């Protein structure tokens, strides 16, 4: 193996470890969004791009990672008449909160949370 191949292999292993460590929610058996910031915590909602790690062959085959795919065909998950929704269709009872600059600026009973940037920031 060449030195360059070794560098790429090491980087790939480090990226895989970080994705599994930082984005995987073992209790929910799903990859979740982690906002920026030192004290950030994973967002408590399933979003469709939580299935993106499979595009890059990141989850190991021998673990329970595949459970996340069940939501794709679940009408209470992502399944919708014209293709998958971007977020799970069932919520935790809080409803959608639209946040801007950390303040709730709107709400909907369907989803969990949505953050928008304020203009000029």
HELIX and SHEET records of a PDB file:
HELIX    1   1 UNK A    3  UNK A   22  1                                  20    
HELIX    2   2 UNK A   48  UNK A   56  5                                   9    
HELIX    3   3 UNK A   64  UNK A   73  5                                  10    
SHEET    1   A 2 UNK A  24  UNK A  25  0                                        
SHEET    2   A 2 UNK A  30  UNK A  31 -1                                        
SHEET    1   B 3 UNK A 103  UNK A 108  0                                        
SHEET    2   B 3 UNK A  96  UNK A 100 -1                                        
SHEET    3   B 3 UNK A 113  UNK A 116  1                                        
END                                                                             
